[in-house]
Amino acid sequence: MLETIPKRLLELHWYEENYHENFNERNREKIFRDIELWLERILASGETLS
């Protein structure tokens, strides 16, 4: 599946202290903030997702 996503849209974030449910971890605020920043960068670039 990842092969079909444009490389410019991919980022890897490693949260060493997390187990397996990132949205339910103690640092979920940071995770949601990282997602928000990623979305803002994509939207601000004006590029399409395809």
Secondary structure by P-SEA (a helix, b strand, c coil): cccccccccbbbbbccccccccccccaaaaaaaaaaaaaaaaaaaccccc
